Amino acid sequence: MDIPLVGRFIRGITCNVNQYLEKKMTPHGIGHGQFEYFILIAFNEGINQNDLAKFKSVGKASVTKAIKILEKKGFIERLVDEKDKRNYKLYCTVKGKSIVEGFGEYQTVVEETVFEGMSSDEIEQITKYLEHMYRNSSKLINII
């Protein structure tokens, strides 16, 4: 297999999964630009905007824009960090948590569909390969 094709397949899988999840989130009022931020906050409650920016490798302005939209729609809230009053921690609201509850079902559908026809050994093996590729790709950040 040509090495560039591997990247195309990984990108294609990511796009397909994101399109599916976007269709599930759009009725709730969470658009493509906010979806990943919302999920990161939901599963890492108390995270701050700086850590979100680092995790996504984006600027603070991008994070601020998404956070403001999610906050305005009532999905998240920013609370002052008691240890550092200049810092805000991000949490899901009750409204946001109700959406997160349904996310497990979407994740199950994604995993069952993506891994359909594969044995548990094959899934374990591909996970190891992807983990190895992820670690290798992380070196690129230090090269810049």
Secondary structure, DSSP 4 states (H G I P E B T S, - for coil): --HHHHHHHHHHHHHHHHHHHHHHHGGGT--HHHHHHHHHHHHSTTEEHHHHHHHHT--HHHHHHHHHHHHHTTSEEEEE-SS-TT-EEEEE-HHHHHHHHHHHHHHHHHHHHHTTT--HHHHHHHHHHHHHHHHHHHHHHHH-
